[in-house]
Each structure stands twice: as structure tokens, then as C-alpha cells.
Amino acid sequence: MIEEKYRQVADFSCNGIEAIKRTGIRVVEMRDRYVKTLMPIQGNVNHVGIMYAGALFALGEMMGGALFGAAFDYMKYLPVAKEVSIRYRRPALTDVTLAAEISEEDAARITAEMEEKGKADVSLDLELKDAQGEVVAIVHGVWQGRKIPDGFEVPWGKA
């Protein structure tokens, strides 16, 4: 379930960037500081019949932005990927899900740093899982939250 206050963020996460939209990624759950996404196997199969590695990477990379929108004031701060790496563990033969959460304490600490310094890093270690709950890939990423500059029009709409 997507909480009403996050519908805009969920929609932008899946449809706001054309390359992500083409994968068919869906946000299936979003609430305060928590997001669960799904990458469908359909349309994301490679030449040997397993999920394309780039689709798995896209799922991990986009999570930083989606989770940012559920954890921080997305009309005041914006995320940019700073560093993302992936380790493929086993072939994905089904849809793949990814859930991520930031604690209330970490969100408060990061918000305070963005306010004080204008930016702050958000590090995430993520497990991408197949339909059986097996980890198919592990993503480590650092996203940087930045204060939105005056005059910048956010592409995700109005608060």
C-alpha cells in the first residue's frame, strides 16, 4: 500500500525518468521512511533467459531516490546518486523485490546535516530478492541529499 501523501513520490520514482519507466519498476509500498519496489521479469530478460543485470542495477539505484522521498522533505531537499555498486549473487528467474528503510533517528540526523551543511550522504546496503525470498544481488550505494537551490523547479510536482 502506498500512503496517499507519497503517491506523487511513488509515481515520479517509477515514471519520472524515462529509462526507469521502460523497465516497468513499480513501487508496491511506501510509508514514512520505508519503500518496497518490484522489478518485473517480463520485459527485463537477457539473452540467456534470466533478469538482465542492468535491470537489477536500475532497481537498486532508483531505490535511493524513492526512499529519499519517503524519508525527507522532497520539496526542500533532492537526492543524487554519488556511488552505487552491485554484487550479483544468483540468477533471477522471477520478479525481484527490494525493500528499504531509514530509521527515524538517522533521518533526523541526516536532515540536520543537510540544513547545516547544505548536503549530507545517505548510505544504503540493499538486498534484491526473487519471488522465493532468495537474495539475487546486493547493492551498496551512497546518495547525497542536497538543499534545493532557490528558483529550482522540482520535476516531481507540488507539495
SVG drawing of the C-alpha trace seen along z (x, -y; Angstrom):
<svg xmlns="http://www.w3.org/2000/svg" viewBox="-4 -32 35 52">
<polyline fill="none" stroke="black" stroke-width="0.4" points="0.0,0.0 1.2,-3.5 0.2,-6.1 -1.7,-9.0 0.9,-11.6 3.6,-9.6 1.6,-8.9 3.3,-11.7 6.8,-10.5 5.9,-6.9 4.6,-8.0 7.7,-10.1 10.0,-7.2 8.6,-4.9 7.6,-7.3 9.7,-10.5 12.8,-9.1 12.2,-7.5 14.9,-4.8 13.3,-3.7 9.8,-3.8 10.8,-1.5 11.8,1.2 8.3,1.4 9.5,0.9 6.6,0.4 6.5,-1.0 4.3,1.5 4.6,0.0 5.5,-3.4 5.1,-4.9 7.2,-7.1 10.9,-6.2 10.0,-2.9 9.7,-1.8 9.2,1.6 9.7,1.9 9.2,4.6 11.1,5.2 9.1,7.4 10.9,10.3 8.7,9.6 10.5,7.2 13.7,7.5 15.1,10.8 18.6,11.1 19.9,13.4 20.2,16.4 16.7,16.2 17.5,14.5 16.8,11.0 19.1,8.5 21.9,7.3 21.2,3.7 17.6,4.1 18.8,5.3 21.2,2.4 18.4,-0.1 16.2,1.3 19.0,0.8 20.0,-2.6 16.4,-4.1 15.7,-3.0 18.0,-5.7 15.7,-8.4 12.5,-6.7 13.5,-6.1 14.7,-9.7 11.3,-10.9 9.7,-8.8 12.2,-10.0 12.9,-13.6 11.1,-16.8 11.2,-16.3 10.2,-19.9 13.2,-21.1 15.9,-18.5 16.8,-16.4 18.9,-13.2 21.6,-12.5 23.5,-9.2 27.1,-9.5 28.3,-5.9 26.5,-2.7 27.9,0.8 26.3,4.2 27.2,7.8 25.3,10.4 24.7,13.5 22.5,15.8 20.3,15.6 16.9,14.0 14.3,16.0 11.2,14.2 10.1,10.7 12.5,9.1 11.6,7.0 13.6,4.6 12.6,3.1 14.5,0.3 14.0,-1.7 15.7,-4.6 15.3,-4.9 13.7,-8.0 17.0,-8.8 19.0,-8.5 16.5,-10.6 16.7,-13.3 20.5,-13.3 20.7,-13.5 18.1,-16.3 20.1,-18.3 23.3,-17.8 21.5,-18.9 20.3,-22.0 23.7,-22.8 25.9,-22.0 23.6,-22.1 24.2,-18.4 24.6,-15.0 25.4,-11.5 22.9,-8.7 24.5,-5.2 22.3,-2.1 23.1,1.6 20.3,3.3 19.2,6.9 17.3,7.6 15.2,10.8 13.4,13.1 9.9,14.5 11.2,17.2 13.0,14.6 16.5,15.6 19.0,12.7 19.9,12.4 22.0,9.2 23.4,6.9 23.7,3.2 25.7,0.7 25.1,-2.9 25.7,-6.4 23.2,-9.1 23.8,-12.7 20.8,-14.8 21.1,-18.4 19.1,-21.5 17.1,-22.5 18.5,-25.8 16.3,-28.9 14.5,-29.1 14.9,-25.4 11.6,-23.8 11.4,-20.2 10.2,-17.8 8.0,-15.8 5.2,-18.4 3.8,-20.4 3.8,-19.6"/>
</svg>
